[in-house]
Amino acid sequence: MIGRTLSHYDILENLGAGGMGVVYRARDTRLGRDVAIKVLPTDRPLRETARARFQREAMAASSLNHPNIITIYEIGNEDSTDFIVMELVRGTTLASLVHKRELLIEEAIRYGMQIADALTKAHAAGIIHRDLKPGNIMITEDALVKVLDFGLAKFDLSGMTSDTHETAQVSLTQPGTVTGTVAYMSPEQARGERVDARSDIFSFGVVLYEMLCGQIPFAGPNSMAVLHNLHFTQPRDITELRPKVPRQLVFLLSRTLEKKPDKRIQTMSEVLAELRKIAGGGAEGPLTWHPSAATIEMVRLPSDSFLSRFSLAQKWMAVGLALVLIAATFGGWRYWNKPKSPSAVATTAAILPGDTAYSLFQRARQELDHGDRPGNVAAAIQQLERAIQLNPQSAASYAALSEAYYQKNRANPDPQWMKLASENATHAVALDDFLSAGHISLGAVEMESGNNADAEKQFKRAAELDPKSSTSRRWLGQFYQKAGKSDQAMAEFKQANQLNPNDPIAYSDEGVVAYQAGNFKDAAAYLEKARSLDPNSISVLRNLGAVYHDMGRDDDAVAALQHAIEIQPNEDVYNNLATILFYQGKYDESVPAFEKTVALNANSYDIWGNLGDAYRWSTSKKDKAPAAYQTAIRLVRQEIAKHPDQIELQSDLAMYLAKIANKNAALETLKPVEEAHSKEPGVLYTTALTYELCGERDKALQSLRAAVQSGQGLNDIKNEPELVSLRSDPRYQLEVVSAAPTR
């Protein structure tokens, strides 16, 4: 086959063979990209069932649009050769990885979440994999999971219908026929019985067990012994093989490996939710994520005061947007109803018997109102996909689904999430050009993509369509804020408040604008108003913690953050708590808090830089600082490659280079920052730190004075350990402290 051309694909290299065919690397001559082509064997006669199974693999995978499932481009036949064209995945199989080395527990959980996410998507579409095993799971060079080989997949339509429809299953095998790989089969599959999604859950449990301890739970010298153990023995307690496996994970594993399907955990979405809880700190003992080549681009944290260390709000990736309050996201795409307590969210199953398209849409909106809480976005996606199945003409459901994928991208950035957000937003507008929410969703996607003119146009169109909605005004305000037009942004936020005085998000937006301007008293007032309207808003509590800290009210800051932790711990809350400890000079105490932050989000360069700072000033972990900074440098360079116009990224990179004593590179990196003449206090402050670390005291003082004049607070300057020497310079009082405006 090598050297042959199939359709417009030049066959270049043999990548491997299996029972269902041979896989080659090929070149798509039309689109100029490398692809993988799976070709059915041509050296022997084929049964019609083999060809049908081959086609079924393409049908199953191509019907699933998900970043953790292999993407199918085309299925074809040429000169009696059947082939499937799919994305070329560069990486290694999970089987190979597990055999080469012991996975970190955190690594196994991370891969497990991605596999579970993929299977949740498949099961929601009525597809059961039936051959899940490490050999059918690829790990890309960026540590992204890709589930492959749906050749044994079965279409179980019962998972897609309401209880008023009859169950139907589509399969090329008859009851009594055993398909799959014995060591990873469920007992019912091994007996040749009809299977449902719970069979995949058992196989997933076997894979997770192997990831954690390097061996399968039902081993044996031959297939008969494996089958016997599968049916009649219990797996060895995994804590005997790996004592540090968290007890919650041990419990989840035992539930997936129940021999009777009705005793097993019932849905993959439940498995995914449990894994997320464990990864988010529910497990006993800290889960410390270690740096690896596995990275996903993460949202920027603020470049305002706190050296970008304190997470008042996150920056949007991709277009250099200005601060946007985390609460002010898609959750506000409608009029704000009565705030919901944590107990009022996600307490029922995602899909209930008798659900209609509209009831599913309504519950999905409730989930998205608190999208920062575990499982809510996943539940909303499941509800909205089902709503669209029931009513394919619902533009509102498509707009909300776009929002859900946008929120998913914000929590765990991936280009595929934004692709899905864009597709659903576009479809919403195509279905109903008069729906305000559709234009808001499309505007948000355009803004994320850097198409600012189109974004503004969409937001204005949304405001025209629904002039009494506060939501479009808030989005316009966020757009102007991104453009550096603070006055216009504040005007839009105030108009949003006039339209809906009970919308806490609009008050939060105003608080962020006031904070950026250095008006901490006003910022606190706006955020306190937001808290009075929604006492359990995690983002409001987190942001209040940041503002109180900058006002010197650390006790109030800690109280707000502790309340946020009681509701739902996340990396931003722990980051802010760690920052308070750091600026109080409690460097050793800040280390575990920053480690906790990294355990919850290992993909943000800011967080790695913060951890490096804690290590750098600790008494016993200084040797760990360089590795943390190197990880921060690698991650921020990835961001710069995508967004070279974001000056704050350059300034942060320069600072990290200076902290690993690469002074020449740091000063060279600062040149475009200086040429940009930025007025952002965070950029100026970071620049001052870099100059001080590089021994350029005059330039450090000059930049620090400009930062203070632009709104940088003195509180953190006075407590920054890197500036101890500078603060003893007489010019510090004369040039920097005296520059602080009187408020």
NORKAGI-V410953 format. One record per residue. N is the residue number from 1. RES is the residue in one small letter. PSI is psi in whole degrees, -180 to 180 (none if undefined). OMEGA is omega in radians with two decimals (none if undefined). D_FIRST is the distance of its C-alpha to the first C-alpha in Angstrom with 2 decimals. Layout:
n->(N,N)
res->(RES,RES)
psi->(PSI,PSI)
omega->(OMEGA,OMEGA)
d_first->(D_FIRST,D_FIRST)
This chain:
n->(1,2,3,4,5,6,7,8,9,10,11,12,13,14,15,16,17,18,19,20,21,22,23,24,25,26,27,28,29,30,31,32,33,34,35,36,37,38,39,40,41,42,43,44,45,46,47,48,49,50,51,52,53,54,55,56,57,58,59,60,61,62,63,64,65,66,67,68,69,70,71,72,73,74,75,76,77,78,79,80,81,82,83,84,85,86,87,88,89,90,91,92,93,94,95,96,97,98,99,100,101,102,103,104,105,106,107,108,109,110,111,112,113,114,115,116,117,118,119,120,121,122,123,124,125,126,127,128,129,130,131,132,133,134,135,136,137,138,139,140,141,142,143,144,145,146,147,148,149,150,151,152,153,154,155,156,157,158,159,160,161,162,163,164,165,166,167,168,169,170,171,172,173,174,175,176,177,178,179,180,181,182,183,184,185,186,187,188,189,190,191,192,193,194,195,196,197,198,199,200,201,202,203,204,205,206,207,208,209,210,211,212,213,214,215,216,217,218,219,220,221,222,223,224,225,226,227,228,229,230,231,232,233,234,235,236,237,238,239,240,241,242,243,244,245,246,247,248,249,250,251,252,253,254,255,256,257,258,259,260,261,262,263,264,265,266,267,268,269,270,271,272,273,274,275,276,277,278,279,280,281,282,283,284,285,286,287,288,289,290,291,292,293,294,295,296,297,298,299,300,301,302,303,304,305,306,307,308,309,310,311,312,313,314,315,316,317,318,319,320,321,322,323,324,325,326,327,328,329,330,331,332,333,334,335,336,337,338,339,340,341,342,343,344,345,346,347,348,349,350,351,352,353,354,355,356,357,358,359,360,361,362,363,364,365,366,367,368,369,370,371,372,373,374,375,376,377,378,379,380,381,382,383,384,385,386,387,388,389,390,391,392,393,394,395,396,397,398,399,400,401,402,403,404,405,406,407,408,409,410,411,412,413,414,415,416,417,418,419,420,421,422,423,424,425,426,427,428,429,430,431,432,433,434,435,436,437,438,439,440,441,442,443,444,445,446,447,448,449,450,451,452,453,454,455,456,457,458,459,460,461,462,463,464,465,466,467,468,469,470,471,472,473,474,475,476,477,478,479,480,481,482,483,484,485,486,487,488,489,490,491,492,493,494,495,496,497,498,499,500,501,502,503,504,505,506,507,508,509,510,511,512,513,514,515,516,517,518,519,520,521,522,523,524,525,526,527,528,529,530,531,532,533,534,535,536,537,538,539,540,541,542,543,544,545,546,547,548,549,550,551,552,553,554,555,556,557,558,559,560,561,562,563,564,565,566,567,568,569,570,571,572,573,574,575,576,577,578,579,580,581,582,583,584,585,586,587,588,589,590,591,592,593,594,595,596,597,598,599,600,601,602,603,604,605,606,607,608,609,610,611,612,613,614,615,616,617,618,619,620,621,622,623,624,625,626,627,628,629,630,631,632,633,634,635,636,637,638,639,640,641,642,643,644,645,646,647,648,649,650,651,652,653,654,655,656,657,658,659,660,661,662,663,664,665,666,667,668,669,670,671,672,673,674,675,676,677,678,679,680,681,682,683,684,685,686,687,688,689,690,691,692,693,694,695,696,697,698,699,700,701,702,703,704,705,706,707,708,709,710,711,712,713,714,715,716,717,718,719,720,721,722,723,724,725,726,727,728,729,730,731,732,733,734,735,736,737,738,739,740,741,742,743)
res->(m,i,g,r,t,l,s,h,y,d,i,l,e,n,l,g,a,g,g,m,g,v,v,y,r,a,r,d,t,r,l,g,r,d,v,a,i,k,v,l,p,t,d,r,p,l,r,e,t,a,r,a,r,f,q,r,e,a,m,a,a,s,s,l,n,h,p,n,i,i,t,i,y,e,i,g,n,e,d,s,t,d,f,i,v,m,e,l,v,r,g,t,t,l,a,s,l,v,h,k,r,e,l,l,i,e,e,a,i,r,y,g,m,q,i,a,d,a,l,t,k,a,h,a,a,g,i,i,h,r,d,l,k,p,g,n,i,m,i,t,e,d,a,l,v,k,v,l,d,f,g,l,a,k,f,d,l,s,g,m,t,s,d,t,h,e,t,a,q,v,s,l,t,q,p,g,t,v,t,g,t,v,a,y,m,s,p,e,q,a,r,g,e,r,v,d,a,r,s,d,i,f,s,f,g,v,v,l,y,e,m,l,c,g,q,i,p,f,a,g,p,n,s,m,a,v,l,h,n,l,h,f,t,q,p,r,d,i,t,e,l,r,p,k,v,p,r,q,l,v,f,l,l,s,r,t,l,e,k,k,p,d,k,r,i,q,t,m,s,e,v,l,a,e,l,r,k,i,a,g,g,g,a,e,g,p,l,t,w,h,p,s,a,a,t,i,e,m,v,r,l,p,s,d,s,f,l,s,r,f,s,l,a,q,k,w,m,a,v,g,l,a,l,v,l,i,a,a,t,f,g,g,w,r,y,w,n,k,p,k,s,p,s,a,v,a,t,t,a,a,i,l,p,g,d,t,a,y,s,l,f,q,r,a,r,q,e,l,d,h,g,d,r,p,g,n,v,a,a,a,i,q,q,l,e,r,a,i,q,l,n,p,q,s,a,a,s,y,a,a,l,s,e,a,y,y,q,k,n,r,a,n,p,d,p,q,w,m,k,l,a,s,e,n,a,t,h,a,v,a,l,d,d,f,l,s,a,g,h,i,s,l,g,a,v,e,m,e,s,g,n,n,a,d,a,e,k,q,f,k,r,a,a,e,l,d,p,k,s,s,t,s,r,r,w,l,g,q,f,y,q,k,a,g,k,s,d,q,a,m,a,e,f,k,q,a,n,q,l,n,p,n,d,p,i,a,y,s,d,e,g,v,v,a,y,q,a,g,n,f,k,d,a,a,a,y,l,e,k,a,r,s,l,d,p,n,s,i,s,v,l,r,n,l,g,a,v,y,h,d,m,g,r,d,d,d,a,v,a,a,l,q,h,a,i,e,i,q,p,n,e,d,v,y,n,n,l,a,t,i,l,f,y,q,g,k,y,d,e,s,v,p,a,f,e,k,t,v,a,l,n,a,n,s,y,d,i,w,g,n,l,g,d,a,y,r,w,s,t,s,k,k,d,k,a,p,a,a,y,q,t,a,i,r,l,v,r,q,e,i,a,k,h,p,d,q,i,e,l,q,s,d,l,a,m,y,l,a,k,i,a,n,k,n,a,a,l,e,t,l,k,p,v,e,e,a,h,s,k,e,p,g,v,l,y,t,t,a,l,t,y,e,l,c,g,e,r,d,k,a,l,q,s,l,r,a,a,v,q,s,g,q,g,l,n,d,i,k,n,e,p,e,l,v,s,l,r,s,d,p,r,y,q,l,e,v,v,s,a,a,p,t,r)
psi->(-31,131,-13,159,126,118,-119,30,121,120,124,-37,142,122,-18,167,156,-173,-26,2,-174,140,131,153,134,166,123,106,-17,-45,-4,42,155,141,170,139,124,127,130,145,137,2,7,156,144,139,153,-32,-33,-43,-40,-39,-39,-45,-36,-37,-47,-42,-45,-52,-38,-21,-4,114,97,137,-18,12,135,137,125,128,-36,151,136,173,130,126,47,17,117,137,153,131,128,172,146,116,118,116,-146,158,154,-35,-46,-40,-45,-35,-25,-38,164,127,146,148,-43,-36,-45,-41,-42,-45,-41,-40,-41,-41,-45,-38,-43,-44,-33,-44,-46,-46,-36,-28,5,21,126,129,-52,-1,41,125,162,-30,-18,17,121,144,116,174,-22,16,27,131,140,117,128,179,78,27,-26,9,148,138,109,95,-11,-27,-9,-7,161,175,-1,-6,157,149,138,143,140,120,151,0,151,157,138,-11,128,122,155,-168,121,-47,-19,6,154,158,-40,-34,-39,-28,-1,19,166,141,158,-164,-24,-22,-42,-34,-43,-47,-39,-42,-40,-44,-45,-42,-45,-37,-36,-34,0,6,156,154,-22,64,162,161,-18,176,-39,-40,-40,-45,-39,-49,-37,-37,-30,-6,157,146,154,139,120,-24,-18,-30,-32,90,-24,2,125,145,-32,-35,-37,-43,-44,-43,-43,-33,-32,-25,17,136,-31,126,-37,-15,-11,157,137,-27,150,-27,-34,-41,-46,-43,-41,-42,-38,-39,-43,-45,-28,7,5,-21,150,135,147,144,101,114,134,150,143,-178,-7,110,147,139,139,157,143,140,168,148,9,-164,172,20,31,12,-35,124,77,-41,166,149,152,138,166,-34,11,39,152,177,134,123,134,-37,-27,63,-154,-15,-17,27,23,175,140,122,-172,130,146,137,162,-35,-15,-1,138,42,-8,169,152,-43,130,153,137,3,140,170,-41,-39,-37,-43,-44,-44,-35,-38,-39,-40,-43,-23,-27,55,-11,0,144,133,-15,-46,-43,-42,-41,-42,-45,-43,-43,-37,-39,-39,-40,-34,-41,-33,87,-9,10,98,-36,-38,-39,-40,-43,-36,-37,-44,-43,-43,-32,-45,-38,-40,-38,-37,-34,81,134,133,-30,-37,-43,-32,-45,-38,-44,-45,-44,-37,-45,-41,-37,-46,-36,-37,-39,97,-8,8,117,-43,-33,-42,-33,-44,-41,-37,-40,-41,-44,-41,-40,-31,-3,6,75,-39,-43,-37,-48,-40,-43,-42,-41,-38,-40,-41,-36,-40,-32,75,-17,3,131,-19,-48,-33,-40,-41,-37,-41,-42,-36,-46,-34,-42,-36,2,15,75,-38,-44,-37,-47,-36,-42,-40,-40,-37,-37,-40,-35,-38,-34,88,-13,17,106,-25,-39,-40,-37,-41,-45,-37,-39,-43,-45,-40,-44,-33,0,10,76,-35,-45,-40,-44,-40,-45,-45,-34,-35,-42,-40,-35,-28,-30,84,-20,21,116,-43,-39,-44,-42,-44,-36,-39,-42,-45,-46,-40,-45,-17,0,14,64,-33,-43,-37,-47,-40,-43,-42,-36,-38,-42,-40,-38,-36,-54,108,138,175,-34,-40,-48,-35,-42,-40,-43,-37,-42,-45,-42,-48,-14,2,10,67,-42,-37,-27,-24,-56,-30,-42,-35,-38,-40,-45,-37,-32,-22,97,7,5,124,-34,-43,-41,-38,-40,-43,-38,-40,-43,-45,-43,-36,4,168,-26,0,25,-31,-16,-14,-47,-41,-40,-44,-39,-38,-43,-42,-44,-43,-40,-32,-34,-40,-42,-37,-32,-32,68,-14,-4,103,-35,-30,-42,-41,-38,-42,-43,-42,-44,-38,-40,-34,-17,17,23,73,-42,-45,-37,-47,-36,-39,-28,-17,-50,-25,-47,-40,-25,-19,47,145,3,126,-36,-43,-44,-40,-45,-39,-43,-44,-43,-46,-42,-42,-27,5,16,74,-43,-45,-33,-46,-40,-46,-38,-40,-44,-37,-45,-41,-27,-4,0,128,152,-21,-48,-29,-40,-21,2,118,-26,-16,18,-49,-43,-39,-19,-9,128,-30,-19,-49,-41,-37,-30,-58,-40,-16,-11,128,150,126,none)
omega->(-3.10,-3.08,-3.14,3.05,3.02,-3.05,3.12,-3.14,3.09,-3.13,-3.01,-2.95,3.07,-3.12,3.14,-3.10,3.08,-3.09,-3.07,3.10,-3.12,-3.13,-3.13,2.90,-3.11,3.13,3.06,-3.03,3.12,-3.08,3.08,-3.12,3.05,3.12,2.99,3.11,3.03,-3.06,3.04,-3.14,3.12,-3.07,3.12,-3.14,-3.12,3.01,3.13,3.11,3.11,3.13,3.13,3.12,3.11,3.13,3.13,3.10,-3.14,3.14,-3.09,-3.08,-3.08,3.13,-3.07,3.11,-3.04,-3.07,3.14,3.08,-3.12,-3.14,3.11,-3.14,-3.00,2.94,-3.05,3.08,3.11,-3.13,3.11,3.09,3.08,-3.13,3.03,3.10,-3.10,3.12,3.09,-3.12,3.13,-3.11,-3.11,3.08,3.08,3.11,3.14,-3.12,-3.12,-3.14,-3.11,-3.04,3.05,3.10,2.95,3.10,3.13,3.13,3.12,3.12,-3.11,3.08,-3.14,3.13,-3.13,3.09,-3.14,3.11,3.13,-3.12,3.05,3.10,-3.12,-3.11,3.11,3.11,3.11,-3.09,3.07,-3.04,3.08,3.07,3.14,3.13,-3.10,3.12,3.11,3.12,3.10,3.00,-3.08,3.12,3.11,3.11,3.05,3.12,3.01,3.09,-3.04,2.88,3.05,-3.09,3.11,-3.08,3.09,3.10,-3.12,-3.03,3.13,3.12,-3.07,-3.03,3.07,-3.07,3.10,-3.13,3.09,3.08,3.08,3.10,3.12,-3.09,3.07,3.11,-3.14,3.04,-3.08,3.11,-3.14,3.08,3.12,-3.12,-2.93,-3.03,-3.07,-3.12,2.91,3.11,-3.11,3.09,3.13,3.12,3.13,-3.14,3.02,-3.11,3.03,-3.06,-3.12,3.06,3.06,3.14,3.09,3.13,3.08,3.11,3.10,3.13,-3.14,3.09,-3.13,3.11,-3.06,-3.05,3.04,3.10,-3.12,-3.05,-3.08,-3.08,3.09,-3.08,3.12,-3.06,3.14,3.12,3.10,3.13,3.11,-3.13,3.13,-3.07,-2.92,3.14,3.07,3.10,3.10,3.11,-3.03,3.12,3.02,-3.14,-3.13,-2.99,-3.03,3.08,-3.10,-3.05,3.11,3.12,3.07,-3.13,3.12,-3.14,-3.14,3.13,3.11,-3.04,3.03,-3.06,3.11,-3.07,-3.08,3.07,-3.11,2.93,-2.81,-3.11,3.11,3.09,3.06,3.10,-3.13,3.14,3.13,3.12,3.13,3.09,-3.14,3.13,-3.11,3.05,3.13,-3.12,3.12,-3.13,-3.11,3.01,-3.07,3.14,-3.13,3.14,3.08,3.11,-3.08,-3.14,2.98,-3.06,-3.04,3.11,3.12,2.97,-2.99,3.09,3.10,-3.04,-3.01,3.14,-3.02,-3.10,-3.05,-3.04,3.02,3.13,-3.10,3.02,3.10,3.11,2.95,-3.05,3.11,-3.12,3.07,-3.08,3.04,-3.11,-3.06,-3.13,-3.04,-3.14,-3.06,3.13,-3.13,-3.11,3.08,3.08,-3.12,3.06,-3.12,3.13,-3.11,3.06,-3.14,-3.10,-3.12,-3.04,3.01,3.13,-3.14,3.11,-3.10,-3.12,-3.08,3.06,3.11,3.11,2.99,3.12,-3.09,3.12,3.08,3.11,-3.13,-3.14,3.09,3.12,3.11,3.11,-3.06,3.06,3.09,-3.06,3.13,3.14,-2.99,3.03,-3.06,-3.11,3.12,3.11,3.14,3.12,3.14,3.14,-3.08,3.08,3.09,3.11,-3.14,3.04,-3.12,-3.14,-3.09,-3.12,-3.09,3.12,-3.14,3.13,3.10,3.12,3.13,3.11,3.04,3.10,-3.11,3.12,3.07,3.10,3.12,3.10,-3.13,-3.14,-3.09,-2.97,3.10,-3.13,-3.14,3.13,3.14,3.07,3.13,3.09,-3.13,-3.12,-3.10,3.09,3.12,-3.14,3.12,-3.13,3.11,3.13,-3.07,-3.10,-3.11,3.12,-3.10,-3.10,3.11,3.14,3.06,-3.13,3.13,3.10,3.13,3.10,3.13,3.14,3.11,-3.10,3.12,3.13,-2.96,-3.13,3.12,3.13,3.13,3.13,-3.13,3.14,3.13,3.10,3.11,3.14,3.10,-3.10,-3.11,-3.02,3.13,3.14,3.09,-3.01,-3.12,3.11,3.11,3.12,3.04,3.10,3.12,3.09,3.14,3.10,3.09,-3.12,3.14,-3.13,-3.01,-3.12,3.12,3.12,-3.12,3.12,3.12,3.14,3.13,3.10,3.08,3.12,3.11,3.13,-3.13,-3.09,-3.11,3.13,-3.11,-3.08,3.14,3.08,3.10,3.09,3.13,3.11,3.13,3.12,3.13,3.13,3.13,-3.14,3.14,3.13,-3.00,3.13,3.11,3.13,3.13,-3.12,3.13,-3.10,3.08,3.05,3.10,3.14,3.12,3.12,3.12,-3.02,-3.06,3.08,-3.10,-3.09,3.12,3.13,3.13,-3.13,3.05,3.09,3.14,-3.11,3.13,3.13,-3.11,3.07,-3.11,-3.12,-3.03,3.11,3.09,3.12,-3.14,3.14,3.13,-3.12,3.09,3.09,3.11,3.13,3.11,-3.12,3.14,3.09,2.98,-2.99,-3.12,3.13,3.13,3.11,-3.13,3.07,3.13,-3.13,3.10,3.10,-3.12,-3.09,3.00,3.14,3.13,-2.99,3.14,3.12,-3.13,-3.08,-3.12,3.12,3.08,3.07,3.08,3.12,3.13,3.13,-3.12,-3.14,-3.07,-2.99,3.14,-3.11,3.14,-3.09,3.07,3.10,3.09,3.11,3.08,3.11,3.14,3.09,-3.06,-3.06,3.10,-3.12,-3.01,-3.08,-3.11,-3.09,3.14,-3.06,-3.10,-3.13,3.12,3.11,3.13,3.08,3.10,-3.14,-3.13,-3.11,-3.12,3.07,3.06,3.11,-3.12,3.13,-3.14,-3.05,-3.05,-3.11,-3.14,-3.06,-3.11,3.08,3.11,-3.12,3.11,3.11,3.12,-3.13,-3.14,3.09,3.11,-3.11,3.00,3.04,3.04,-2.97,-3.11,3.12,3.14,-3.13,3.11,-3.14,-3.13,-3.05,3.11,3.09,3.12,-3.11,-3.13,3.14,-3.12,3.07,-3.14,-3.09,-3.13,3.12,-3.14,-3.14,3.11,3.09,3.12,3.11,-3.13,3.12,3.13,3.13,-3.13,3.10,-3.13,-3.02,-3.10,-3.14,3.11,3.13,3.14,-3.14,-3.13,3.09,3.13,3.13,-3.14,3.12,-3.13,3.08,3.10,-3.14,-3.14,-3.02,-3.11,3.05,-3.12,-3.09,-3.13,-3.09,-3.14,-3.04,-3.13,-3.11,-3.12,-3.11,3.08,3.10,-3.13,-3.11,3.13,3.12,-3.05,-3.00,-3.04,-3.10,-3.12,-3.12,-3.10,3.14,3.09,-3.10,none)
d_first->(0.00,3.81,6.15,5.36,8.25,9.28,13.04,14.09,11.46,9.57,6.65,8.55,8.81,8.55,11.92,12.68,12.78,15.72,17.35,16.12,12.37,9.82,10.44,8.65,10.82,10.54,13.31,15.45,16.72,19.71,21.11,19.96,18.90,16.22,15.04,13.27,11.00,11.37,9.38,11.48,10.65,9.97,11.34,14.85,17.32,17.81,21.31,22.40,23.53,20.06,18.92,22.23,21.90,18.53,20.33,23.32,21.54,20.76,24.31,25.96,24.44,24.60,28.28,29.14,29.75,30.45,29.59,29.03,26.51,22.88,22.72,20.57,19.90,18.43,17.24,15.59,14.34,12.75,12.55,13.34,10.57,12.64,11.92,14.42,14.72,17.15,18.92,17.57,20.15,21.00,23.00,23.20,23.68,27.32,26.92,26.02,28.83,31.40,30.67,31.01,34.32,37.04,36.73,39.85,41.60,41.45,37.72,37.20,39.42,37.56,34.15,35.94,37.37,34.03,32.52,35.72,35.60,32.11,33.25,36.47,34.59,32.46,35.60,37.54,34.97,35.37,32.04,32.12,29.13,29.95,27.42,28.67,28.13,27.46,23.82,23.40,25.30,24.03,26.58,25.74,27.11,30.05,30.74,29.71,28.65,25.70,25.72,22.35,21.15,23.55,21.96,25.36,27.42,30.48,32.34,35.94,37.99,41.16,40.37,40.43,43.59,47.26,49.44,50.54,47.19,45.94,43.18,39.87,36.63,33.30,31.14,28.86,30.66,34.23,37.02,37.02,33.26,32.19,29.03,27.95,28.34,31.76,32.87,32.51,33.76,37.12,39.61,39.59,35.81,36.01,38.63,36.44,38.85,38.24,37.40,38.01,37.40,39.57,36.94,34.64,37.73,38.10,34.45,35.04,38.13,36.22,33.73,36.70,38.58,35.73,35.45,39.18,39.66,36.35,36.66,36.32,39.64,39.27,37.91,38.31,37.32,35.39,34.42,37.83,39.62,37.61,38.47,42.09,42.32,40.64,43.42,46.44,46.40,46.60,44.35,46.00,47.86,45.47,48.44,48.91,45.47,45.74,49.32,48.73,46.68,48.92,50.86,49.74,46.12,47.13,48.83,45.88,43.59,46.05,46.10,42.33,42.40,45.20,44.42,46.02,44.30,47.67,48.70,45.54,45.39,44.62,42.30,39.62,41.58,44.44,42.21,41.11,44.75,45.86,43.22,44.33,47.92,47.09,45.15,48.05,50.60,51.64,50.78,53.55,53.31,51.55,47.81,47.27,43.90,42.73,40.81,37.10,34.08,33.94,35.57,35.89,38.00,41.47,44.37,46.89,50.23,53.36,54.36,57.98,60.43,59.60,57.03,54.51,55.31,57.18,55.10,57.45,54.53,50.87,49.43,46.67,43.44,41.55,44.48,47.29,49.43,52.90,54.04,53.52,55.27,52.88,54.98,54.76,51.29,50.00,52.44,55.08,53.47,56.42,60.11,60.80,62.24,64.19,62.53,60.93,61.51,58.62,59.69,59.31,55.63,52.73,55.07,53.60,50.26,47.86,47.88,50.93,51.67,53.00,51.59,51.46,49.32,52.38,53.44,49.97,50.14,53.60,52.64,49.56,51.92,54.11,51.20,50.18,53.79,53.33,49.65,50.25,51.08,48.51,46.59,48.20,45.30,42.86,45.41,45.89,42.19,42.12,45.31,44.24,40.88,42.86,45.48,42.92,41.60,45.22,46.02,43.08,45.68,47.25,46.96,48.96,46.42,43.57,45.77,46.58,42.95,42.19,45.05,43.79,40.40,42.32,44.46,41.47,40.07,43.48,43.56,40.01,38.51,34.92,33.47,32.22,35.83,36.97,34.18,35.49,39.05,38.38,36.71,39.60,42.28,40.94,40.85,44.39,45.74,43.95,45.59,49.01,49.86,53.34,52.42,53.53,51.28,48.19,49.18,49.99,46.55,44.91,47.32,46.46,42.73,43.51,45.80,43.18,40.74,43.39,44.20,47.90,49.31,47.30,48.26,51.95,51.72,50.30,52.93,55.72,54.50,54.58,58.15,59.21,57.89,59.66,62.51,64.02,60.94,61.17,57.42,56.45,59.30,58.03,54.57,56.18,58.19,55.13,53.55,56.67,56.78,53.29,54.55,57.47,59.99,61.87,64.88,62.84,60.86,64.10,65.52,62.60,62.88,66.62,66.10,63.65,66.41,68.93,66.69,66.11,68.56,67.04,63.54,63.12,59.92,61.83,64.38,61.64,60.20,63.66,63.93,60.81,62.09,65.46,63.87,61.86,65.11,66.77,69.03,68.65,71.73,70.49,66.99,68.53,70.64,67.71,65.61,68.60,69.01,65.35,65.93,69.00,66.89,64.02,65.33,62.07,59.68,57.71,56.92,60.59,61.75,59.25,60.27,63.93,63.36,62.10,65.02,67.62,66.32,66.70,70.20,71.07,71.26,68.99,70.66,69.94,66.38,65.80,67.40,65.07,61.99,63.18,63.53,59.94,58.77,60.77,58.92,55.37,54.45,51.76,50.75,52.97,56.05,55.52,54.75,58.06,59.99,58.50,59.47,63.06,63.23,61.77,64.29,67.06,66.23,64.96,61.82,61.32,61.70,59.23,56.44,55.71,55.99,53.41,51.20,51.52,50.48,47.32,46.59,46.71,44.68,42.71,41.04,44.06,44.87,48.54,48.79,47.34,49.78,52.63,51.75,51.70,55.17,56.45,55.11,56.51,60.02,60.04,62.05,59.48,55.95,56.01,53.23,50.81,51.48,49.14,46.05,47.03,47.59,44.27,42.55,44.66,43.73,39.99,40.33,42.66,40.44,37.65,40.23,41.33,37.81,37.80,41.49,42.76,45.88,47.21,49.97,50.76,47.34,48.14,51.57,50.26,47.72,50.59,52.71,50.13,49.56,53.33,53.52,51.25,53.51,51.04,53.84,52.51,49.31,51.43,53.79,51.02,49.39,52.79,53.14,51.36,53.24,56.54,55.61,54.93,58.57,57.67,60.59,58.83,60.87,57.85,56.19,59.55,60.25,56.90,57.48,60.91,59.55,57.00,59.72,61.99,59.32,58.77,62.51,63.10,66.17,67.48,64.24,63.89,67.36,66.72,63.54,65.21,68.19,65.93,64.12,67.47,68.66,65.53,66.17,64.93,67.24,69.29,68.93,65.57,66.44,69.42,67.29,64.22,64.22,62.44,65.49,68.25,69.13,68.93,71.31,73.90,73.84,76.95,74.86,73.00,76.13,77.20,73.92,71.69,73.95,76.29,73.44,72.86,74.14,76.93,75.94)
